């Protein structure tokens, strides 16, 4: 049987979930801001990419503080990943074209829109929770409550990336 490394598990979960909350510092008294983003993963580059819009102020926040958190959640299967990383923005038009998809049309008329930027996150650390699913988890919690033991609800690990 082939065993995945913890790092592989993180990348697999991120790729499966894809939608995350991007958390940045807004520069005002250290306040945090979160918004949903659709991730494009490149495991070979150890990078997570997003298309973003200059008019939404993420560029100002990231320029002020490059530290970000990406919170991925699949509540249906009880799988979660939190990624801490360094974010940078670029106007790499070739990369924008490479990342362009039908979903991008919901936000921009074309990949040539001058407001589109590439948000690149270099992950440093992650923590994941990989549960066997809601039915199994419910059964394990009920059994633990009856027996007075703690349930094993799957894997939870911190990973250096």
C-alpha positions in Angstrom: 0.0 0.0 0.0 1.3 3.4 -0.9 1.2 6.0 1.9 0.9 9.7 1.2 3.1 12.2 2.9 1.5 14.8 5.0 2.5 17.4 2.4 0.7 15.3 -0.3 -2.4 15.1 1.8 -2.4 18.9 2.2 -2.1 19.5 -1.6 -4.7 16.8 -2.4 -7.2 18.4 0.0 -6.5 21.9 -1.4 -7.0 20.6 -4.9 -10.2 18.9 -4.0 -11.8 21.8 -2.1 -10.4 24.6 -4.3 -12.6 27.4 -2.8 -11.1 29.2 0.2 -11.3 32.2 2.4 -8.3 34.5 1.7 -7.4 36.4 4.9 -5.3 39.5 4.6 -4.5 42.4 7.0 -6.3 45.5 5.9 -3.7 47.9 7.4 -6.1 49.6 9.8 -5.2 48.7 13.4 -4.2 45.2 12.3 -7.7 44.2 11.3 -8.2 41.0 9.3 -10.3 40.7 6.2 -11.5 37.5 4.6 -13.2 36.9 1.3 -13.9 33.7 -0.8 -11.5 33.0 -3.7 -11.2 30.2 -6.2 -7.7 28.6 -6.1 -5.6 27.3 -9.0 -3.0 24.9 -7.6 0.4 24.1 -9.1 1.9 21.3 -7.0 5.1 21.2 -9.1 5.7 25.0 -8.3 4.4 24.6 -4.8 2.2 27.5 -5.5 -1.4 28.5 -5.2 -2.7 31.1 -7.7 -5.8 33.3 -7.9 -7.1 35.8 -10.4 -7.9 39.0 -8.6 -9.2 42.5 -9.4 -7.2 45.6 -8.7 -10.4 47.5 -7.8 -11.0 45.3 -4.7 -8.1 46.6 -2.5 -6.5 43.2 -2.0 -3.4 44.6 -3.7 -3.1 47.4 -1.2 -3.5 45.0 1.7 -1.0 42.5 0.4 1.5 45.3 -0.4 1.2 46.5 3.2 1.6 42.9 4.6 2.5 39.9 2.5 1.4 37.4 5.1 -1.9 35.7 4.3 -4.0 32.7 5.5 -6.1 30.5 3.1 -8.9 28.6 4.9 -10.3 25.8 2.8 -13.4 23.9 4.1 -15.4 21.0 2.8 -18.1 20.9 5.4 -20.0 18.1 3.7 -17.1 15.7 4.2 -15.6 17.4 7.2 -12.2 18.1 5.6 -10.4 21.4 6.3 -7.0 23.0 5.5 -5.5 26.2 6.8 -2.5 27.5 4.9 -0.2 30.2 6.0 1.8 31.8 3.2 3.4 34.8 1.5 1.4 36.5 -1.2 2.6 38.6 -4.1 0.7 40.2 -7.0 1.8 40.5 -10.6 0.5 41.7 -13.9 1.9 38.7 -15.8 -0.5 38.7 -18.7 0.8 35.3 -19.9 0.0 33.7 -16.5 -3.4 35.5 -16.5 -4.2 33.9 -19.8 -3.0 30.5 -18.5 -5.3 30.8 -15.4 -8.3 32.2 -17.3 -11.4 30.0 -17.2 -15.1 30.3 -17.7 -15.4 31.3 -14.0 -13.4 34.4 -14.8 -16.1 35.6 -17.1 -18.3 36.1 -14.0 -16.0 38.9 -12.9 -14.4 40.3 -16.2 -15.4 40.6 -19.8 -12.2 39.1 -21.0 -8.7 37.9 -19.9 -7.4 41.2 -21.3 -9.2 43.3 -18.7 -6.4 45.7 -17.4 -7.7 45.2 -13.8 -6.9 41.5 -13.6 -3.9 40.5 -11.5 -2.3 37.2 -10.5 -2.2 36.6 -6.8 0.5 34.1 -6.1 0.7 32.5 -2.6 3.8 30.6 -1.6 2.6 28.3 1.2 4.9 28.0 4.2 2.9 25.9 6.6 -0.5 24.2 6.7 -2.7 22.4 9.2 -5.3 19.9 8.0 -8.2 18.0 9.5 -9.2 15.0 7.4 -12.3 13.3 8.7 -13.8 10.0 7.5 -17.1 11.9 6.8 -20.1 13.1 8.7 -21.9 9.7 9.1 -18.8 7.9 10.5 -18.0 11.0 12.6 -21.5 11.1 14.1 -21.3 7.4 15.0 -17.8 7.7 16.6 -19.0 10.7 18.6 -22.1 8.9 19.8 -20.0 5.8 20.7 -17.5 8.0 22.6 -20.3 9.7 24.5 -21.7 6.3 25.6 -18.3 4.9 26.6 -16.8 8.0 28.1 -13.8 8.0 25.7 -12.6 10.5 23.2 -13.5 9.8 19.5 -10.9 9.5 16.8 -12.3 11.8 14.2 -9.6 11.4 11.6 -6.2 13.0 11.0 -5.1 16.4 12.2 -1.6 17.4 11.4 0.6 20.5 11.1 2.8 20.4 8.1 5.8 22.5 6.9 5.6 23.0 3.2 
